[in-house]
Amino acid sequence: MSSIAAIQDEIVSEFEILGDDRESTIFYIMELGGNLADFPKEEQKDENLIKGCQSKVWLIAKEENGKVRYLADSNTDITKGLISLLIRVLDNRTPEEILSADLNFIDRIGMGNLIGSQRSNGLAAMIKQMKFYALAFQTKLNA
């Protein structure tokens, strides 16, 4: 499995191919959302919603062999694409790796300029929730 840094470099390379074509970049982000694993309909409930997102984003996590596994879904294609990028980087990692991850790909691909301030706040809320799950599993595993 590639390191978090290597996966982020892959993502940056993919976005560099698109250049400054904003429309293609947004379309690509939306396309990435289609790569998410199926999210159980019964988990689309309020307690799994990420607070701070303008769109509805459901996120659940489980611990598997000392690693955190994420599942997510959203009611909008762009947000679904954004959470899919985060899952690509952070899924199937130890809590320690997730908590110490410097998610520099977001700035490196100019995501803030692409998605605007509301979605940037939502992206920050997604990261916060993913790290919160990692912290909870770390605490449980070290108990």
Contacts in CASP RR format, 6 or more apart in sequence:
PFRMAT RR
TARGET T0000
AUTHOR 0000-0000-0000
METHOD contacts of the structure
MODEL  1
MSSIAAIQDEIVSEFEILGDDRESTIFYIMELGGNLADFPKEEQKDENLI
KGCQSKVWLIAKEENGKVRYLADSNTDITKGLISLLIRVLDNRTPEEILS
ADLNFIDRIGMGNLIGSQRSNGLAAMIKQMKFYALAFQTKLNA
1 92 0 8 1.000
2 10 0 8 1.000
4 89 0 8 1.000
4 90 0 8 1.000
4 93 0 8 1.000
4 97 0 8 1.000
4 101 0 8 1.000
7 88 0 8 1.000
7 89 0 8 1.000
8 89 0 8 1.000
8 103 0 8 1.000
8 104 0 8 1.000
8 105 0 8 1.000
8 108 0 8 1.000
9 105 0 8 1.000
11 85 0 8 1.000
11 88 0 8 1.000
11 89 0 8 1.000
11 105 0 8 1.000
11 109 0 8 1.000
12 105 0 8 1.000
12 108 0 8 1.000
12 109 0 8 1.000
14 28 0 8 1.000
15 25 0 8 1.000
15 28 0 8 1.000
15 109 0 8 1.000
16 109 0 8 1.000
18 24 0 8 1.000
18 25 0 8 1.000
18 28 0 8 1.000
19 25 0 8 1.000
22 114 0 8 1.000
25 114 0 8 1.000
26 78 0 8 1.000
26 114 0 8 1.000
29 78 0 8 1.000
29 81 0 8 1.000
29 82 0 8 1.000
29 85 0 8 1.000
29 114 0 8 1.000
30 77 0 8 1.000
30 78 0 8 1.000
30 80 0 8 1.000
30 81 0 8 1.000
31 81 0 8 1.000
32 80 0 8 1.000
32 81 0 8 1.000
32 84 0 8 1.000
32 85 0 8 1.000
33 77 0 8 1.000
33 80 0 8 1.000
33 81 0 8 1.000
33 83 0 8 1.000
33 84 0 8 1.000
34 80 0 8 1.000
34 81 0 8 1.000
34 84 0 8 1.000
35 84 0 8 1.000
35 88 0 8 1.000
36 71 0 8 1.000
36 72 0 8 1.000
36 73 0 8 1.000
36 80 0 8 1.000
36 81 0 8 1.000
36 83 0 8 1.000
36 84 0 8 1.000
36 87 0 8 1.000
37 71 0 8 1.000
39 58 0 8 1.000
39 60 0 8 1.000
39 71 0 8 1.000
39 72 0 8 1.000
39 73 0 8 1.000
40 71 0 8 1.000
43 58 0 8 1.000
43 60 0 8 1.000
43 71 0 8 1.000
44 58 0 8 1.000
44 73 0 8 1.000
45 58 0 8 1.000
48 58 0 8 1.000
48 59 0 8 1.000
48 60 0 8 1.000
49 56 0 8 1.000
49 57 0 8 1.000
49 58 0 8 1.000
50 57 0 8 1.000
50 58 0 8 1.000
50 59 0 8 1.000
50 122 0 8 1.000
50 125 0 8 1.000
50 126 0 8 1.000
50 129 0 8 1.000
51 125 0 8 1.000
52 121 0 8 1.000
52 122 0 8 1.000
52 125 0 8 1.000
53 79 0 8 1.000
53 121 0 8 1.000
53 122 0 8 1.000
53 125 0 8 1.000
53 126 0 8 1.000
54 118 0 8 1.000
54 119 0 8 1.000
54 121 0 8 1.000
54 122 0 8 1.000
55 74 0 8 1.000
55 75 0 8 1.000
55 76 0 8 1.000
55 78 0 8 1.000
55 79 0 8 1.000
56 74 0 8 1.000
56 75 0 8 1.000
56 76 0 8 1.000
57 72 0 8 1.000
57 73 0 8 1.000
57 74 0 8 1.000
57 79 0 8 1.000
57 83 0 8 1.000
57 122 0 8 1.000
57 126 0 8 1.000
58 72 0 8 1.000
58 73 0 8 1.000
58 74 0 8 1.000
59 70 0 8 1.000
59 71 0 8 1.000
59 72 0 8 1.000
59 83 0 8 1.000
59 126 0 8 1.000
59 129 0 8 1.000
59 130 0 8 1.000
59 133 0 8 1.000
60 70 0 8 1.000
60 71 0 8 1.000
60 72 0 8 1.000
61 68 0 8 1.000
61 69 0 8 1.000
61 70 0 8 1.000
61 71 0 8 1.000
61 130 0 8 1.000
61 133 0 8 1.000
61 134 0 8 1.000
61 137 0 8 1.000
62 68 0 8 1.000
62 69 0 8 1.000
63 69 0 8 1.000
63 137 0 8 1.000
63 140 0 8 1.000
63 141 0 8 1.000
64 92 0 8 1.000
66 94 0 8 1.000
66 95 0 8 1.000
66 137 0 8 1.000
66 141 0 8 1.000
67 92 0 8 1.000
67 93 0 8 1.000
67 94 0 8 1.000
68 90 0 8 1.000
68 91 0 8 1.000
68 92 0 8 1.000
68 93 0 8 1.000
68 94 0 8 1.000
68 95 0 8 1.000
68 98 0 8 1.000
68 133 0 8 1.000
68 134 0 8 1.000
68 137 0 8 1.000
69 91 0 8 1.000
69 92 0 8 1.000
70 86 0 8 1.000
70 87 0 8 1.000
70 90 0 8 1.000
70 91 0 8 1.000
70 130 0 8 1.000
70 133 0 8 1.000
72 80 0 8 1.000
72 83 0 8 1.000
72 84 0 8 1.000
72 87 0 8 1.000
73 80 0 8 1.000
73 83 0 8 1.000
74 80 0 8 1.000
74 81 0 8 1.000
74 83 0 8 1.000
78 115 0 8 1.000
78 119 0 8 1.000
79 119 0 8 1.000
79 122 0 8 1.000
82 111 0 8 1.000
82 115 0 8 1.000
82 119 0 8 1.000
82 123 0 8 1.000
82 126 0 8 1.000
83 126 0 8 1.000
85 105 0 8 1.000
86 103 0 8 1.000
86 123 0 8 1.000
86 126 0 8 1.000
86 127 0 8 1.000
86 130 0 8 1.000
89 101 0 8 1.000
89 103 0 8 1.000
89 105 0 8 1.000
90 98 0 8 1.000
90 101 0 8 1.000
90 130 0 8 1.000
90 134 0 8 1.000
93 101 0 8 1.000
93 134 0 8 1.000
95 134 0 8 1.000
95 135 0 8 1.000
95 137 0 8 1.000
95 138 0 8 1.000
95 141 0 8 1.000
96 138 0 8 1.000
98 130 0 8 1.000
98 131 0 8 1.000
98 134 0 8 1.000
99 131 0 8 1.000
99 134 0 8 1.000
99 135 0 8 1.000
99 138 0 8 1.000
103 127 0 8 1.000
106 112 0 8 1.000
106 123 0 8 1.000
111 120 0 8 1.000
111 123 0 8 1.000
112 119 0 8 1.000
112 120 0 8 1.000
115 123 0 8 1.000
END
